[in-house]
Amino acid sequence: MNEKNQTLVNEIVLLGFQNLHNFKIPLFSLFLLIYIMTVWENVLIIVLVSSSRNLQSPMYFFLQQLSLSDLLASTNIIPTLLQTVKNEGTTISFFDCITQLYFFGGSESFECFLLAVMSYDRYVAICIPLSYTSIMSHRVCVTLILISLVLGFGITMISVYLVGTLQFCDQNTINHFFCDFFPLLELSCSDTFLVQLEVMIVTIPVVICPFILITVSYMCIAHAILKIVSNTGRQKAFSTCSSHLTVVSIFYGTLIAIYVVPPRNQSQTISKVLSLLYTILIPVINPVIYSLRNKDMNDALKKL
């Protein structure tokens, strides 16, 4: 960072949830319990997929990567959240704030691409079942994950670098429980037009393109399911997609509510509550949605 672009702010104050003195202990206990459950559930899925021979298909390989992404996202955010609840606010260095923003943006961007890859996997499994093994080989699956990782964290690095080049002069207080993008931009005393423009452009390959791919995949899947004659066959085909469709709906629903709707039209309280759903609820319910409705996963758990 050039000397003329160096920030004058060395620390960022996160206010967290103010005026909740009477609920401090219950909230801290609840968030800690959710974090413990998130770690336990996602580590369990990672171990099950790695150790069970019955879970060596592309679908479970992608599910394992989703658990790794959720584990990274929750570990990046929840410890800071616990500090803000315990101390009614917390202070972190500017470097730690930028680092948190990077890993948050990278993990969520990776998840956008990963959900698109998972929808393509379901499309091939249902619409082109005879060629599924050859199309979704292990080499192809690993390549798709590596591309998603490079794109997710590479594109995020550009956005975070641009944020790091901004001037932060006097204000250093964020009314949030972690270093999110828009609250951090509001602190800057520089012109943030180019940064916001870059983020709007980045939204196209990171959010819109994967969403279009998911939508087209499920339109093809729905068309294929309707052609199945037997009710049992329809139910079996639909059951392989319902869990993923539920996760996609929750993920993109909260994503649109927070980042597509202009932040100024939301109150700070609503924004923080939506962020809680996005950063805490999704990582803990993803394993539940997949594992409770999956016979192979339950069988592997019983064997373990």
C-alpha positions as CSV (number, residue, x, y, z in Angstrom):
1,M,0.0,0.0,0.0
2,N,1.4,3.4,-1.0
3,E,2.2,5.9,1.7
4,K,-0.4,8.4,0.4
5,N,-3.0,5.6,0.6
6,Q,-2.2,4.4,4.1
7,T,-5.1,4.5,6.4
8,L,-5.1,6.8,9.5
9,V,-7.3,4.3,11.3
10,N,-5.4,1.4,12.9
11,E,-8.3,-0.1,14.8
12,I,-12.0,-0.8,14.0
13,V,-14.6,-0.8,16.7
14,L,-17.5,-3.3,16.2
15,L,-20.6,-2.3,18.2
16,G,-22.3,-5.6,17.8
17,F,-25.7,-5.8,19.5
18,Q,-26.2,-2.8,21.8
19,N,-28.8,-2.3,24.5
20,L,-29.1,-6.0,25.2
21,H,-27.6,-6.1,28.7
22,N,-30.3,-8.4,30.1
23,F,-29.9,-10.9,27.2
24,K,-26.1,-11.0,27.1
25,I,-25.6,-14.3,28.8
26,P,-28.5,-16.1,26.9
27,L,-27.3,-14.7,23.5
28,F,-23.7,-15.7,24.2
29,S,-24.7,-19.2,25.2
30,L,-27.0,-19.5,22.2
31,F,-24.3,-18.4,19.7
32,L,-21.7,-20.6,21.3
33,L,-24.0,-23.6,21.2
34,I,-24.7,-22.9,17.5
35,Y,-20.9,-22.6,16.8
36,I,-20.2,-25.9,18.6
37,M,-23.0,-27.6,16.6
38,T,-21.8,-26.1,13.3
39,V,-18.2,-27.4,13.9
40,W,-19.4,-30.8,15.0
41,E,-21.9,-31.3,12.2
42,N,-19.6,-30.2,9.4
43,V,-16.5,-32.1,10.7
44,L,-18.8,-35.2,11.0
45,I,-19.8,-34.9,7.3
46,I,-16.2,-34.4,6.3
47,V,-15.1,-37.5,8.2
48,L,-18.0,-39.6,7.0
49,V,-17.4,-38.8,3.3
50,S,-13.7,-39.4,3.7
51,S,-14.1,-42.8,5.5
52,S,-17.2,-44.4,4.0
53,R,-17.0,-46.3,0.8
54,N,-20.7,-45.8,0.2
55,L,-20.2,-42.0,0.1
56,Q,-17.6,-41.9,-2.7
57,S,-19.8,-40.4,-5.4
58,P,-19.5,-36.8,-6.8
59,M,-22.6,-35.7,-4.9
60,Y,-21.0,-36.4,-1.5
61,F,-17.6,-35.1,-2.6
62,F,-19.3,-31.7,-3.3
63,L,-21.2,-32.0,0.0
64,Q,-17.8,-32.4,1.7
65,Q,-16.5,-29.2,0.1
66,L,-19.7,-27.4,1.1
67,S,-19.0,-28.4,4.7
68,L,-15.5,-27.1,4.5
69,S,-16.8,-23.8,3.2
70,D,-19.4,-23.5,5.9
71,L,-16.8,-24.4,8.6
72,L,-14.4,-21.7,7.3
73,A,-17.2,-19.1,7.1
74,S,-18.5,-19.7,10.7
75,T,-15.0,-19.9,12.2
76,N,-14.2,-16.6,10.5
77,I,-17.3,-14.8,11.9
78,I,-18.7,-16.4,15.1
79,P,-15.6,-15.8,17.4
80,T,-15.8,-12.1,16.7
81,L,-19.6,-12.2,17.3
82,L,-19.0,-13.9,20.7
83,Q,-16.6,-11.1,21.6
84,T,-19.1,-8.4,20.7
85,V,-21.8,-10.0,22.8
86,K,-19.6,-10.7,25.8
87,N,-17.9,-7.3,25.9
88,E,-20.9,-5.3,24.4
89,G,-18.6,-4.4,21.4
90,T,-15.0,-5.3,20.5
91,T,-12.0,-3.7,18.9
92,I,-9.9,-5.4,16.1
93,S,-7.0,-4.1,14.1
94,F,-7.6,-2.7,10.6
95,F,-5.5,-5.6,9.1
96,D,-7.7,-8.2,11.0
97,C,-10.8,-6.5,9.7
98,I,-9.6,-6.6,6.1
99,T,-8.5,-10.2,6.6
100,Q,-12.0,-11.2,8.0
101,L,-13.6,-9.4,5.0
102,Y,-11.5,-11.4,2.6
103,F,-12.2,-14.8,4.0
104,F,-15.9,-14.0,4.4
105,G,-16.2,-12.8,0.8
106,G,-14.0,-15.7,-0.5
107,S,-15.9,-18.4,1.2
108,E,-19.3,-17.0,0.2
109,S,-18.2,-16.5,-3.4
110,F,-16.8,-20.1,-3.5
111,E,-20.2,-21.3,-2.2
112,C,-22.0,-19.5,-5.0
113,F,-19.9,-21.4,-7.5
114,L,-20.1,-24.7,-5.6
115,L,-23.9,-24.6,-5.5
116,A,-23.9,-24.1,-9.2
117,V,-21.5,-27.1,-9.7
118,M,-23.8,-29.2,-7.4
119,S,-26.9,-28.3,-9.5
120,Y,-25.0,-29.3,-12.7
121,D,-24.1,-32.6,-11.0
122,R,-27.8,-33.3,-10.3
123,Y,-28.7,-32.3,-13.8
124,V,-26.2,-34.9,-15.3
125,A,-27.4,-37.6,-12.8
126,I,-31.1,-37.2,-13.7
127,C,-31.0,-36.0,-17.3
128,I,-28.0,-38.0,-18.6
129,P,-27.7,-40.9,-16.2
130,L,-26.0,-43.3,-18.6
131,S,-23.1,-40.9,-19.1
132,Y,-22.9,-39.7,-15.5
133,T,-19.8,-41.7,-14.5
134,S,-17.8,-40.6,-17.5
135,I,-18.9,-36.9,-17.3
136,M,-18.6,-36.5,-13.5
137,S,-15.3,-38.4,-13.1
138,H,-13.2,-37.7,-10.0
139,R,-10.7,-35.7,-12.0
140,V,-13.5,-33.5,-13.4
141,C,-14.9,-33.0,-9.9
142,V,-11.6,-31.9,-8.4
143,T,-11.0,-29.6,-11.4
144,L,-14.4,-27.9,-10.9
145,I,-13.7,-27.4,-7.2
146,L,-10.2,-25.9,-7.9
147,I,-11.7,-23.5,-10.5
148,S,-14.4,-22.5,-8.0
149,L,-11.8,-21.9,-5.3
150,V,-9.5,-19.8,-7.6
151,L,-12.4,-17.8,-8.9
152,G,-14.1,-17.2,-5.5
153,F,-11.0,-16.2,-3.6
154,G,-9.3,-14.5,-6.6
155,I,-12.1,-12.2,-7.4
156,T,-12.6,-11.4,-3.8
157,M,-8.9,-10.5,-3.5
158,I,-9.4,-7.7,-6.1
159,S,-12.4,-6.3,-4.2
160,V,-10.6,-6.4,-0.8
161,Y,-7.5,-4.8,-2.3
162,L,-9.5,-1.9,-3.6
163,V,-11.0,-1.5,-0.1
164,G,-7.5,-1.5,1.4
165,T,-6.5,1.4,-0.9
166,L,-9.2,3.7,0.5
167,Q,-8.5,6.4,3.1
168,F,-10.0,5.9,6.6
169,C,-9.6,9.2,8.4
170,D,-11.6,9.8,11.6
171,Q,-14.5,7.4,12.0
172,N,-13.6,3.8,13.1
173,T,-16.9,2.5,14.5
174,I,-19.1,0.0,12.7
175,N,-22.6,-0.8,13.9
176,H,-22.2,-4.5,13.0
177,F,-20.8,-7.7,14.6
178,F,-18.2,-8.3,11.9
179,C,-16.3,-6.4,9.1
180,D,-18.9,-6.5,6.3
181,F,-18.4,-4.7,3.0
182,F,-20.9,-1.9,3.0
183,P,-20.5,-0.9,6.7
184,L,-16.7,-0.7,6.1
185,L,-17.2,1.4,2.9
186,E,-19.3,3.9,4.9
187,L,-16.3,4.6,7.2
188,S,-14.0,5.7,4.3
189,C,-13.3,9.4,3.7
190,S,-12.3,8.6,0.1
191,D,-14.5,8.4,-3.0
192,T,-15.9,4.8,-3.0
193,F,-17.6,5.0,-6.4
194,L,-15.0,2.9,-8.2
195,V,-15.1,0.2,-5.5
196,Q,-18.9,0.0,-5.6
197,L,-18.8,-0.2,-9.4
198,E,-16.3,-3.0,-9.3
199,V,-18.4,-4.9,-6.8
200,M,-21.5,-4.5,-9.0
201,I,-19.5,-5.8,-12.0
202,V,-18.2,-8.7,-10.0
203,T,-21.7,-9.6,-8.9
204,I,-22.4,-10.8,-12.5
205,P,-19.9,-13.7,-12.6
206,V,-20.0,-14.5,-8.9
207,V,-23.8,-14.4,-8.1
208,I,-25.9,-13.9,-11.3
209,C,-24.2,-16.4,-13.6
210,P,-24.2,-19.3,-11.0
211,F,-27.9,-18.5,-10.2
212,I,-28.8,-18.6,-13.9
213,L,-27.0,-22.0,-14.2
214,I,-28.8,-23.3,-11.2
215,T,-32.2,-22.1,-12.5
216,V,-31.6,-23.7,-16.0
217,S,-30.4,-26.9,-14.5
218,Y,-33.5,-27.3,-12.3
219,M,-35.8,-26.4,-15.3
220,C,-34.2,-29.3,-17.2
221,I,-34.4,-31.5,-14.1
222,A,-38.1,-30.7,-13.6
223,H,-38.8,-31.4,-17.3
224,A,-37.0,-34.8,-17.0
225,I,-38.9,-35.7,-13.8
226,L,-42.2,-35.0,-15.4
227,K,-41.4,-37.5,-18.1
228,I,-40.9,-40.3,-15.6
229,V,-43.9,-42.6,-15.6
230,S,-43.8,-44.2,-12.2
231,N,-44.6,-42.2,-9.0
232,T,-41.8,-44.1,-7.2
233,G,-39.3,-43.0,-9.9
234,R,-40.4,-39.4,-9.7
235,Q,-40.1,-39.3,-5.9
236,K,-36.6,-40.9,-6.0
237,A,-35.5,-38.4,-8.6
238,F,-37.0,-35.4,-6.7
239,S,-35.5,-36.6,-3.4
240,T,-32.0,-36.3,-4.8
241,C,-32.5,-32.6,-5.6
242,S,-34.8,-31.4,-2.8
243,S,-32.1,-31.0,-0.2
244,H,-29.9,-29.0,-2.6
245,L,-32.8,-26.9,-3.8
246,T,-33.6,-26.0,-0.1
247,V,-30.1,-24.9,0.6
248,V,-30.0,-22.8,-2.7
249,S,-33.3,-21.1,-1.7
250,I,-32.1,-20.2,1.8
251,F,-28.6,-19.1,0.6
252,Y,-29.7,-16.9,-2.3
253,G,-32.8,-15.6,-0.4
254,T,-30.6,-14.1,2.3
255,L,-27.9,-13.0,-0.2
256,I,-30.4,-11.0,-2.2
257,A,-32.1,-9.6,0.9
258,I,-28.7,-8.3,2.3
259,Y,-26.7,-7.2,-0.8
260,V,-29.1,-6.7,-3.7
261,V,-31.6,-4.6,-1.7
262,P,-29.9,-1.2,-1.2
263,P,-28.4,-1.2,2.3
264,R,-29.7,2.3,3.0
265,N,-33.3,1.1,2.7
266,Q,-32.7,-1.3,5.6
267,S,-32.5,-0.4,9.3
268,Q,-29.3,-1.5,11.0
269,T,-31.2,-4.0,13.2
270,I,-32.8,-5.7,10.2
271,S,-29.4,-5.8,8.4
272,K,-27.7,-7.4,11.4
273,V,-30.5,-10.0,11.8
274,L,-30.3,-10.9,8.2
275,S,-26.6,-11.2,8.5
276,L,-27.1,-13.6,11.4
277,L,-29.2,-15.8,9.2
278,Y,-26.5,-15.6,6.5
279,T,-23.4,-16.2,8.6
280,I,-24.7,-18.4,11.4
281,L,-27.9,-20.1,10.4
282,I,-26.9,-21.5,7.0
283,P,-23.7,-23.2,8.1
284,V,-25.5,-25.0,10.9
285,I,-28.6,-26.1,8.9
286,N,-26.9,-27.2,5.7
287,P,-25.6,-30.5,7.3
288,V,-29.0,-31.1,8.9
289,I,-30.9,-30.6,5.6
290,Y,-28.6,-33.0,3.8
291,S,-27.9,-35.7,6.5
292,L,-31.4,-36.1,8.0
293,R,-33.0,-36.8,4.6
294,N,-30.2,-39.0,3.3
295,K,-30.3,-42.7,3.8
296,D,-26.7,-43.3,2.8
297,M,-25.5,-40.6,5.2
298,N,-27.5,-42.1,8.1
299,D,-26.2,-45.6,7.3
300,A,-22.6,-44.3,7.3
301,L,-23.2,-42.6,10.6
302,K,-24.5,-45.8,12.2
303,K,-21.5,-47.7,11.0
304,L,-19.1,-45.1,12.3
